[in-house]
């Protein structure tokens, strides 16, 4: 049987928008603002940016170069350079998105529910304290919205790399940026919002702690799509003539810009709503689904702004779920030679099969508490706090021990000057592996209550 040609992005813009779409997801819009609020606002933002341009750049470039060198998804890319135990890194990178995308689609379904609610004028009930808890505890409705979100993701990925993933990214990413700017302008111009802007943008070094760095580094993984197999897969779709270093720089800029905008959308609005009470920022993950609806309900034009906000969140969630599913489909195609249609349908089944228990874990199955966590939170802990640092650590080992830094440099220089080569070599050999071990250990200690992050 003749092997089908591998899909590719049409050029630099396609790659940048697709990877940016992957990077800009719920990690930016949902997770970043509440972590920034919890860890001191401006100081967290500063630490995050410093980590993104050092640790983030190192890991993005390593994965992208590995993908482009081999033209394969994670398992095949690892097998190209090693037949030993390091191949486990490829399998871990391939399995991670298969575990993330089901619970990601659960949250995506919640977003659709809120978008429909605001669009239909159901603002007052959605702003009550019990609306969210009653919705996620329902036995049927959250599962329906999960399936709707899975269907939306499938409809893009089935069309392939250039006609599906790239085309939708070129549409959705500009829409996302425009919507974010509109909501930011509205948020920061509310009475009392200026104090929130100062809190978020001006670093207060007295609020700095080791946990600020650990939390920011963990967020960097979640936000930049590091160690999920996505960057290896998308790197394999990158043409040799596309400037890799410049493309990665642009991805960093877009991701950081949207993270900053997300904070400006949410934190000043909460300040304005609460009269400057910083304790309202400590709502954690519920900030977007409980606190923010209260903010919109209290404002003029709350229904319209709320609908636009959750449309923005839906766009961000969809671009990331597309990249997660695409990575899974690519791995299935490469490893077992299946067609895109068969791989997509299998992934839809897997996403629903694992997504249902994640969805029901807040209601009829809430008695299931692995490590004392809900089913969704357990999958999040397993992938983001355990598997991803291990995956990234094994990628560093592969690059340094099996491939060699010279071969990575040669791959980058095919299209780039590699201005940050010296910094890259130092980071990937020394600092990044140590940082990854710190994240892994601190995350595990945190879930067992030994330390608090």
C-alpha positions, 0 to 999 in steps of 0.5 A: 500500500502506498504511503500517503503524503504527510500533511503540512502547513502552507507556510509560516503564518499557518504554523504560527496561528495553529500553534498559537491557537493551541497555546491560547486556550483555557490555560490563558483565559481561565487558569492564568487570571486566577493564578495571577490573582493568587500569586500577587498580580504583577510579580506573577506576570513578570515571573511568567514572562521571564520563564516563557522566554527562557524555559518556554523557548527552550522546550518549544524549540526542542519539540518543534525541531524534533518534529521537523527533523523526523516528520513524525508524531511523538512515538515515531520521532523518539524511535528515530533516535533511540531504541532504548528506554527513552522511547517511553518519552514518545509514548508518554507524549502521545498518551498525554493529549489522549487523557487531556482532551476528554476533560478539556471537552467537558470544560468546553461544554460548560463554556457553551452552556454559559454562552447560550445562557448569556445569549438567551438572556438568562443572566440573573439565574447564571449569576446566582451562587448555586447555578454552576454547582447545580449545572455540573451536578446534573446527570444529563445536561453537562454530558450533552454539552460535552458531546456538542463540543466534541462534535465541533472539534471533530468537524475541524480535525476531520478535514486535515492539516491545511484545510481543517486545522490551519484554515480554522486557526486563521479565522478564529485566532484574529477573532479571539484577539479582537474580542479580547481587546474589546472586553479589555477596553470595557473592563479597564474603563469600569469605575474602580477598575484602575486599582485592578490594573495596577495590581495586575501590571505593577510587580510587588516584590514583597509578594514574591515567593518560591511558590510564585515561580513553581506556579508560573512554571506550571502555568507555562506548560499548560499555556504553551502546549509544552510536553503534550506531543502537540509541538512535535506533531505541529513541527512535523507539519512545518516546511523546512524553509519556514523560519523556526526561531522567528515562528517560535518567537511570534508564538511566545508573543501571541501567547503572552499577549493573550495571557496579559489580555485575559488578566486585564479582562477579568482582574480589573472587572472583579476589582470594580465589581467588589469595590477593590476587595482583593479577596474576591480574586481568590475564587480560584478555578470558579472565578470564570464560572461563578464570580465573572457572571456576577460581575457581568450581571452587575454591569450595564450591557452585562448580557451582551458583554457576557455573551461576547466574553464566553464566545471568546472563551469558546474560541480559545477552548476550541483552538486548543481542543483541535490541537489536542485531537489532531495530535492524537489522530496523527499518532494513530495514523503514524503508529498503526497506519490508520486513515484520518477518518478512522483515527478521528472516529476512534478519538471521538469515541475515546473523548466521549468515553473518558469525558462522561466520567469526568463530567459526572464526577461532580454529580452522580459519580462524585463519590469516586475520589482518586487521591481525594480529587474529582475525576476531572481534577485527577486527570488534570493532576496526572497529566499536567503535574506528573506526566508533562514534567516527565515527558519534557525531562525525557525530551531534554535527555533525548536532545542532549544524549541521543540526538546531540545539540549540534544536530538540533542546531543544524536543523534550526539553522536550515531556516534561522540564524539561531540567535539564542543558540548559546542560551538554548544549549545552556538551558536544555543541558542544565537549567530546564531539567532541574526546573522540571524536577522541581515542578514534578516534586512540588506538584506531587507534594502539593496534592498530598498536602505536604506543601501548598501551591 
